[in-house]
Amino acid sequence: MSQLTTVDTTFLNAESSTTHAHIAGLGVLDAASCPGGRLTVAAVADMIGKRAHLAARPLRQRLARVPLGLDRPYWEDDPDFDPARHIFEIALPAPGDDAQLADAVAMLHETPLDRSRPLWELVLIQGLSGGRTAVYVKVHHAAVDGVMAAETLAALLDLSPEPRPLPADEAAPQRAPGALAMMGTGVLKTALHPLNSALAMARSMPYLDEVPGVAAIPGARRLSAFVQSALGQDALPEAPRVSAPPTPFNRPIGRARSVAIGELPLAEVKEIRRALGGSVNDVVMALCATALRTWLDKRGVLPDGPLVAGVPVSLRRGAAEPSDAGNQVSLMTAPLATHLADPAGRYAAVRADMDLAKRRFAASAGTWVQDLAGLLPAPLAGPLTRFALSALPPAGVRPMNLIVSNVPGPQFPLYLCGARVLGYYPISVVTDMTGGVNITVFSYDGRLDIGVVACRDLVPDPAELVDHLTDALDELKALARE
């Protein structure tokens, strides 16, 4: 039994009629290699039933709410857990191409998860061309961060078509405390909350200029520097001074989603990195800068200054960090040099800006997300969080334009129920605060698999962005050859 952290609970509280805080992955499989030549609901349900204990929280634990909302919810094992209740199947009409697949995933991504049972859902998508089957899996962000999502995948996937031996499930079922015990703990925490909140604010003050949008407020940088000096801290590297400009995808989002998937050769990205310097992540960020520049310029709305990207960062410190300790994630912001026409100058600016953002983040440890998430008492956190996330920001302090995430993955093939995974495309979250576009990249088996999700009202065809990413790769390849 464990309790949701303040960050976990924020993901729950952030949900509204237009914002759902689940993350998803879309695996495309060679179904012909399955027993019988077809991946079935029964086979997947049987496999998950045998492996659920390897990733207990995301798969078989549900929320246990505290009466009157006096405290954050707890996790407990679902006594009625049945994988088959979470697994569904649909089929695409002919010809079953990737555009149809993306449209189906967009519709699946629009629906919220049922909070009365474990917070995940899996959909088999049959009818893909070439004898392929797709598997769409979504899990609530309150249950997993990036590391826990990877552990869940590792529990379900194999290194060969033959399933590996599995350890026995010897853990006793976990139950949440009784209602009176939860209420008693909640009352005590509420009484202590002013003190804990003051301590969290004190810890955050030296790093206020890292909080997205706050750095653009006059005096924020000076206040952070003053607090650092008063506490006797060494001066931190300056956080990038960025203010997110208005774009067509930085407007209130609607309920509908649009999705696009694509892939780039990882070997070519690494060749660019060797020729131009920097890291694979620098190349990914530069590709996104170029693609977004092209998209905005075609519409005549290219801002004079850089866009601002939010970049998720894991706070886990290796194997010593318990994987069930809740979301251990923070966010750094960095400029994306979309305003620079010269490819070489744009790449150099992206490298420099990412280096500055990473050096500042490393110096501060990025704990401000956890501290600020706990400022509100539990009974008020839900409505106030939803209000804050839906409120229009003051002029000039828009937090960011979009989220860009690059997740390293295994460089060897994986198998699900004997079927080889041909590609794995991450599908993430869009919100009013973080922008109506999210680009997530996952490296797998020699490729960069790209998942773009957007608000359909703002970006109806994100496949255009994927095409621009391909063009951006060609541009950088030409630059690397000079």
C-alpha positions in Angstrom: 0.0 0.0 0.0 1.3 3.4 -0.9 0.0 6.9 -1.2 0.0 9.1 -4.3 2.6 11.9 -4.1 1.7 15.5 -4.6 2.9 15.3 -8.3 0.9 12.1 -8.9 -2.2 13.9 -7.5 -1.6 16.9 -9.6 -1.9 14.7 -12.7 -5.3 13.6 -11.4 -6.4 17.1 -10.5 -5.4 18.6 -13.9 -8.0 16.6 -15.7 -11.0 18.4 -17.1 -13.5 18.0 -20.0 -10.7 18.9 -22.5 -7.6 17.7 -20.7 -6.8 14.0 -20.0 -3.6 13.2 -18.2 -2.9 9.7 -19.6 0.1 8.8 -21.7 0.1 6.1 -24.3 2.3 4.0 -26.6 1.4 2.6 -30.0 3.2 -0.6 -30.8 3.1 -1.9 -34.4 3.7 -5.7 -34.5 4.3 -8.3 -37.1 1.2 -10.3 -36.3 2.1 -13.1 -38.8 4.8 -14.3 -36.3 2.1 -14.9 -33.6 0.9 -18.5 -32.9 -1.9 -18.9 -35.4 -0.8 -15.8 -37.3 -3.0 -13.5 -35.3 -2.7 -11.6 -32.1 -5.9 -12.1 -30.0 -7.5 -10.5 -27.0 -7.4 -13.9 -25.2 -3.6 -14.2 -25.7 -2.9 -10.7 -24.5 -5.1 -11.0 -21.5 -3.5 -14.4 -20.5 0.0 -12.9 -20.9 -0.9 -9.8 -18.7 -2.5 -12.0 -16.1 0.7 -13.9 -15.7 2.9 -10.8 -15.6 0.8 -8.2 -13.8 2.8 -8.7 -10.6 6.0 -7.6 -12.3 4.6 -4.1 -12.7 1.9 -4.1 -10.0 0.9 -0.5 -9.7 0.1 0.4 -13.3 -1.5 -2.9 -14.0 -3.5 -4.1 -11.0 -3.7 -1.3 -8.5 -6.6 1.1 -8.3 -7.3 4.4 -6.5 -8.6 4.4 -2.9 -10.1 7.8 -2.2 -10.0 9.5 1.2 -13.4 10.5 2.5 -14.2 14.2 2.0 -11.0 14.6 0.0 -9.1 15.3 3.2 -5.9 13.8 1.8 -4.3 12.4 -1.3 -5.6 9.0 -2.5 -3.9 5.7 -1.9 -3.1 2.8 -4.2 -4.5 -0.6 -3.4 -4.7 -3.9 -5.3 -8.0 -4.3 -7.1 -9.7 -7.4 -5.6 -11.7 -7.8 -8.8 -8.7 -7.4 -11.2 -9.2 -9.1 -14.5 -7.0 -8.0 -17.5 -9.8 -8.9 -19.9 -11.8 -6.0 -18.6 -9.1 -3.6 -19.8 -8.6 -5.0 -23.3 -10.6 -4.2 -26.4 -10.4 -4.9 -30.1 -11.2 -2.8 -33.2 -10.5 -3.3 -36.9 -9.6 -0.8 -39.6 -11.4 -0.8 -42.9 -9.3 -1.5 -46.0 -6.6 -0.5 -46.9 -5.6 -0.2 -43.3 -2.8 2.4 -43.8 -0.9 4.4 -41.2 -3.2 7.5 -41.7 -6.2 5.4 -40.7 -4.3 4.0 -37.8 -3.4 7.5 -36.6 -7.0 8.7 -36.8 -8.2 5.6 -34.8 -5.5 6.3 -32.1 -6.6 10.0 -31.9 -10.2 8.9 -31.1 -9.0 6.4 -28.5 -6.8 9.0 -26.9 -9.8 11.4 -26.4 -11.5 9.2 -23.9 -10.7 9.3 -20.2 -9.8 6.2 -18.1 -12.2 4.7 -15.6 -11.0 5.7 -12.2 -12.9 2.9 -10.4 -10.4 0.3 -11.6 -6.6 0.1 -12.5 -5.8 3.1 -14.7 -4.9 1.5 -17.9 -6.5 0.3 -21.2 -5.2 -1.7 -24.1 -6.8 -1.8 -27.6 -5.8 -4.3 -30.3 -6.1 -2.6 -33.7 -6.6 -5.2 -36.5 -6.7 -4.8 -40.2 -3.4 -3.0 -40.8 -1.8 -3.5 -44.2 1.1 -5.9 -44.5 -0.2 -8.4 -42.0 0.5 -6.0 -39.1 -1.4 -5.4 -35.8 -1.2 -2.4 -33.6 -1.4 -2.3 -29.9 -2.5 1.0 -28.3 -1.9 1.1 -24.5 -2.7 4.1 -22.3 -1.9 4.5 -18.7 -2.7 7.4 -16.4 0.3 9.7 -15.6 -0.7 9.5 -11.9 0.4 5.9 -12.0 3.6 6.1 -14.0 6.4 8.3 -15.0 8.8 7.6 -17.9 10.9 5.1 -15.9 7.9 3.2 -14.5 6.4 3.1 -18.0 9.6 1.5 -19.3 9.5 -1.0 -16.5 5.9 -1.9 -17.3 6.9 -2.4 -21.0 9.8 -4.6 -19.8 7.4 -6.7 -17.8 5.2 -7.4 -20.9 7.8 -7.8 -23.6 10.4 -10.5 -24.3 13.8 -10.5 -26.0 12.9 -13.4 -28.3 9.7 -14.9 -29.7 9.8 -17.5 -26.9 8.4 -16.2 -23.5 11.0 -16.0 -20.7 10.6 -17.8 -17.3 8.7 -15.7 -14.8 9.2 -15.3 -11.1 6.3 -16.4 -8.9 3.9 -13.9 -7.5 4.5 -14.2 -3.8 3.4 -10.7 -2.6 0.4 -10.4 -0.4 -2.5 -8.2 -1.7 -2.1 -4.5 -0.7 -5.0 -2.7 0.8 -5.5 0.9 1.6 -6.1 1.9 5.3 -9.7 2.0 6.6 -11.8 5.2 6.1 -11.3 6.4 9.7 -7.5 5.9 9.5 -7.3 7.8 6.2 -9.4 10.6 7.6 -7.3 10.8 10.8 -4.1 11.1 8.8 -5.7 13.6 6.5 -6.8 15.8 9.4 -3.3 15.8 10.8 -1.7 16.6 7.4 -4.2 19.5 7.0 -3.2 20.9 10.4 0.5 20.7 9.5 0.0 21.9 5.9 0.8 25.6 6.6 4.2 24.7 8.0 5.0 22.2 5.2 3.9 24.6 2.6 6.1 27.4 4.0 9.1 25.0 3.9 8.3 24.0 0.3 8.1 27.6 -0.7 11.4 28.4 1.0 13.1 25.5 -0.8 11.7 26.8 -4.1 12.5 30.5 -3.8 16.1 30.2 -5.1 14.8 28.5 -8.2 11.8 30.6 -9.1 13.4 31.7 -12.4 13.3 28.1 -13.5 9.5 27.8 -13.2 8.1 28.0 -16.8 6.7 31.5 -17.4 8.1 33.0 -14.1 11.5 33.9 -15.6 9.7 36.4 -17.9 8.2 38.3 -15.0 10.2 41.4 -14.2 12.3 41.0 -11.1 12.0 37.2 -10.9 15.7 36.6 -11.8 16.9 39.2 -9.3 14.7 37.7 -6.5 16.1 34.3 -7.1 19.7 35.6 -7.1 19.0 37.5 -3.9 17.7 34.4 -2.1 20.6 32.3 -3.3 23.0 34.9 -1.9 21.1 35.2 1.4 21.2 31.4 1.8 25.0 31.4 1.1 24.6 29.4 -2.1 27.0 29.7 -4.9 25.6 31.6 -7.8 23.7 29.3 -10.2 24.1 29.5 -13.9 21.4 31.9 -15.2 18.3 30.2 -16.4 17.5 30.9 -20.1 15.5 34.1 -20.2 12.6 33.1 -22.5 9.1 34.2 -23.1 6.9 32.0 -25.2 5.4 33.9 -28.2 1.8 33.4 -29.4 1.3 30.7 -32.0 -1.8 29.1 -33.5 -1.4 26.1 -31.2 -1.2 28.2 -28.0 -4.9 28.8 -27.6 -7.5 27.0 -25.4 -7.6 23.4 -26.5 -10.8 21.4 -27.3 -11.8 17.8 -26.6 -10.8 16.4 -30.0 -7.2 15.1 -30.7 -5.2 14.5 -33.9 -2.2 12.1 -34.0 0.6 11.4 -36.4 3.4 8.9 -36.3 6.7 8.6 -38.2 10.3 7.4 -37.9 13.8 8.6 -38.7 17.0 6.5 -39.0 18.9 6.7 -35.8 22.2 6.1 -37.6 21.8 9.2 -39.7 21.0 11.3 -36.6 24.2 10.0 -35.0 26.2 10.9 -38.1 24.9 14.5 -37.8 25.8 14.5 -34.1 29.4 13.4 -34.9 29.8 15.9 -37.7 28.2 19.0 -36.0 28.9 18.2 -32.4 26.5 18.0 -29.5 24.3 15.0 -28.5 21.5 13.0 -30.1 19.1 15.1 -28.1 20.5 18.3 -29.5 19.9 16.9 -33.0 16.3 16.0 -32.1 15.6 19.5 -30.7 17.1 21.1 -33.8 15.0 18.9 -36.0 11.9 20.0 -34.1 13.0 23.7 -34.3 13.3 23.4 -38.1 10.0 21.5 -38.5 8.1 24.0 -36.4 9.7 26.9 -38.2 8.6 25.5 -41.5 5.0 24.9 -40.2 4.7 28.4 -38.8 6.3 30.1 -41.8 4.0 28.4 -44.3 1.1 30.0 -42.4 2.7 33.5 -42.2 2.8 33.4 -38.3 6.5 32.8 -37.6 7.4 34.7 -34.4 10.4 37.1 -34.4 11.9 35.3 -31.4 12.4 31.6 -30.5 9.7 29.3 -29.4 9.9 27.8 -25.9 9.9 24.1 -25.4 9.2 22.3 -22.2 11.5 19.3 -21.8 10.5 16.6 -19.2 13.4 15.3 -17.1 13.6 12.3 -14.8 14.7 12.9 -11.2 15.5 9.3 -10.5 19.0 8.7 -9.3 19.5 5.2 -10.6 18.8 1.8 -9.1 18.8 3.2 -5.5 15.6 5.1 -6.3 12.5 2.9 -5.7 10.5 2.6 -8.8 7.2 2.7 -6.9 8.0 6.0 -5.2 5.6 7.9 -7.5 6.3 10.3 -10.3 9.9 11.5 -10.1 9.8 14.0 -12.9 10.6 17.6 -13.5 10.5 20.0 -16.4 13.1 22.4 -17.8 12.4 25.0 -20.5 14.7 25.9 -23.3 14.4 28.2 -26.4 13.9 26.6 -29.8 15.6 28.8 -32.4 12.8 28.8 -34.9 13.5 32.5 -35.6 16.9 31.8 -37.3 16.8 31.2 -41.0 20.4 29.9 -41.3 20.5 26.1 -40.6 24.0 26.3 -39.2 23.1 29.2 -36.9 19.9 27.5 -35.8 21.7 24.2 -34.9 24.4 26.2 -33.0 21.8 28.1 -31.1 19.8 25.0 -30.2 23.1 23.4 -28.9 24.0 26.4 -26.8 20.5 26.9 -25.4 20.2 23.2 -24.4 23.6 23.3 -22.8 22.7 26.3 -20.7 19.3 24.8 -19.7 20.9 21.5 -18.7 23.7 23.2 -16.7 21.2 25.2 -14.7 18.9 22.2 -14.2 21.8 20.1 -12.9 22.8 22.8 -10.5 19.3 23.1 -8.9 18.2 19.4 -9.2 14.8 20.5 -10.6 12.9 19.8 -7.4 10.7 22.8 -7.7 7.9 20.7 -9.4 7.6 18.5 -6.3 7.7 21.5 -3.9 5.2 23.6 -5.8 2.8 20.7 -6.3 2.4 20.4 -2.5 1.6 24.1 -1.8 -2.2 23.6 -1.9 -3.9 21.6 0.8 -5.6 18.4 -0.5 -9.2 19.5 -0.2 -8.5 22.6 -2.3 -5.9 21.2 -4.7 -8.3 19.8 -7.2 -10.5 22.8 -8.1 -7.7 25.3 -7.7 -5.4 23.3 -10.0 -8.0 23.0 -12.7 -8.7 26.7 -12.4 -5.0 27.6 -12.7 -4.4 25.3 -15.7 -7.4 26.7 -17.6 -6.9 30.4 -16.8 -5.4 32.5 -19.5 -1.9 33.6 -18.5 -1.1 37.3 -18.2 0.4 38.9 -21.3 4.1 38.0 -21.7 4.2 35.1 -19.2 3.0 32.2 -21.3 4.9 29.3 -19.8 5.8 27.4 -23.0 4.7 26.7 -26.6 4.9 22.9 -26.5 6.4 19.9 -25.0 9.3 18.1 -26.7 10.5 14.8 -25.2 13.3 12.5 -26.4 13.3 9.1 -24.7 16.1 6.6 -25.2 15.0 3.0 -25.7 16.4 -0.4 -26.5 18.4 -0.9 -29.7 17.3 -4.5 -30.3 14.0 -6.1 -31.2 11.4 -6.9 -28.7 8.4 -9.3 -28.8 4.8 -9.4 -27.5 3.1 -12.7 -27.3 5.7 -14.0 -29.9 5.1 -11.1 -32.3 8.0 -8.8 -33.2 7.5 -5.2 -32.3 8.3 -3.3 -35.5 7.9 0.2 -34.0 6.8 1.9 -30.8 5.3 5.4 -31.0 4.8 7.4 -27.8 1.5 9.5 -27.6 1.5 12.0 -24.8 -0.5 14.9 -23.4 -1.6 18.3 -24.5 -3.0 21.0 -22.2 -3.8 24.7 -22.2 -0.7 25.5 -20.2 1.8 23.3 -22.1 0.4 24.0 -25.6 -1.8 22.2 -28.1 1.1 20.2 -29.7 3.3 17.5 -28.1 6.2 15.9 -29.9 7.7 12.8 -28.3 10.5 10.7 -29.7 11.5 7.1 -28.7 14.6 5.4 -30.0 14.0 1.7 -30.7 15.9 -0.8 -32.8 17.9 1.6 -34.9 15.2 4.2 -35.4 13.7 7.3 -33.8 10.0 6.6 -33.6 8.0 9.8 -33.5 4.6 10.4 -32.0 2.8 13.8 -32.4 -0.4 14.5 -30.6 -2.3 17.8 -31.0 -5.6 19.5 -30.3 -7.5 18.8 -33.5 -9.1 22.2 -33.4 -5.7 23.9 -33.5 -3.6 21.4 -35.5 -5.9 19.2 -37.5 -3.1 17.5 -39.5 0.1 16.9 -37.4 1.3 14.5 -40.2 2.6 17.7 -41.8 4.9 18.2 -38.9 6.3 14.7 -39.3 6.9 15.4 -43.0 8.8 18.6 -42.0 10.9 16.6 -39.5 12.0 14.4 -42.5 12.9 17.5 -44.5 14.7 18.9 -41.5 16.8 15.7 -41.3 17.8 16.1 -45.0 18.8 19.7 -44.3 21.0 18.7 -41.4 22.6 15.9 -43.4 23.5 18.4 -46.1 25.0 20.7 -43.5 27.0 17.8 -42.0 28.5 17.0 -45.4 29.8 20.6 -45.9 
